[in-house]
Amino acid sequence: VVARQKLGSLYVVMGKYKEAEGIFRQAIQLDPEANEIKRDLAQLLFKTQRYKGAMRLLAEVVEHDPAKVEVRLEYAQALKAAGENRSARLELEKGLRLEPENDKLLKALDSFK
């Protein structure tokens, strides 16, 4: 699974997004609890403007590890990109409860004003 993650990441760097997506999906099938690979795939989907898919994956990662503030930020960004502004704000606020001084979260929340 780790080898597939590295290969998928290499494909992303090379701009071979379709190949990267296939490799990430294979890795997730082999290990459905591979949250870092779900996050990698979500970032790829976000990059290719498939926000709903990114949202679904990031929701799973956040559910599995709710204390990961950086994932909450990515999830909020995907929600906002998909037009789910209220939900995006809520995720940012949850992240700020965990890390009240987090500049990235504060800036992201400020973008709603």
C-alpha positions in Angstrom: 0.0 0.0 0.0 2.8 2.4 0.8 4.5 1.7 -2.5 1.2 2.5 -4.3 0.9 5.8 -2.4 4.4 6.8 -3.4 3.8 5.8 -7.0 0.5 7.7 -7.0 2.2 10.8 -5.6 4.9 10.5 -8.3 2.2 10.4 -10.9 0.7 13.6 -9.5 4.0 15.4 -9.6 4.4 14.2 -13.3 0.9 15.5 -14.1 -0.5 12.0 -14.8 -3.6 12.5 -12.8 -5.6 9.7 -14.2 -2.9 7.2 -13.4 -2.5 8.7 -10.0 -6.2 8.4 -9.3 -6.2 4.7 -10.3 -3.2 3.9 -8.1 -4.7 5.7 -5.1 -8.1 3.9 -5.6 -6.3 0.6 -5.7 -4.4 1.3 -2.5 -7.7 2.3 -0.8 -9.3 -1.0 -1.9 -6.4 -2.9 -0.4 -6.6 -0.9 2.8 -9.9 0.9 3.4 -8.5 2.5 6.5 -5.6 4.2 4.7 -6.6 7.7 5.6 -3.4 9.3 4.3 -4.1 7.8 0.8 -7.7 9.0 1.0 -6.3 12.4 1.7 -3.9 12.2 -1.2 -6.8 11.2 -3.5 -9.0 14.0 -2.1 -6.3 16.5 -2.8 -6.0 15.2 -6.4 -9.8 15.4 -6.8 -9.8 18.9 -5.5 -7.0 19.9 -7.8 -9.0 18.5 -10.7 -12.1 20.4 -9.5 -14.0 17.3 -8.4 -15.0 18.9 -5.1 -17.8 16.5 -4.1 -15.5 13.5 -4.4 -12.9 15.4 -2.3 -15.5 16.3 0.2 -16.6 12.7 0.7 -13.1 11.4 1.2 -12.1 14.2 3.5 -15.3 13.7 5.6 -14.2 10.1 6.2 -10.7 11.2 7.2 -12.0 13.9 9.6 -14.4 11.3 11.1 -11.6 8.9 11.7 -9.3 11.5 13.2 -11.2 14.6 14.2 -8.2 16.3 15.9 -6.3 16.7 12.6 -6.8 20.4 12.0 -5.1 20.5 8.7 -7.5 17.9 7.3 -10.4 20.0 8.7 -9.1 22.9 6.7 -8.9 20.9 3.5 -12.4 19.6 4.1 -13.7 23.1 4.7 -12.0 24.3 1.4 -13.6 21.4 -0.5 -17.0 22.2 1.1 -16.6 25.9 0.1 -15.6 25.1 -3.4 -18.7 22.9 -3.7 -20.9 25.8 -2.5 -21.5 24.3 0.9 -20.5 27.6 2.7 -22.4 26.9 5.9 -20.8 23.5 6.4 -17.4 24.9 5.5 -17.7 27.6 8.2 -18.7 25.0 10.8 -15.7 22.9 10.0 -13.4 25.9 10.4 -15.0 26.7 13.7 -14.5 23.2 14.9 -10.9 23.4 13.9 -10.5 26.7 15.8 -11.9 25.1 18.9 -9.0 22.7 18.7 -6.4 25.3 17.7 -7.7 28.8 18.5 -4.5 30.6 17.2 -4.2 28.7 13.9 -3.5 31.4 11.3 -4.6 29.2 8.3 -8.0 28.5 9.9 -8.5 32.2 10.9 -7.7 33.4 7.4 -10.0 30.8 5.8 -12.8 31.8 8.2 -12.1 35.5 7.4 -12.7 34.8 3.7 -16.4 34.3 4.5 -16.7 38.0 5.6 
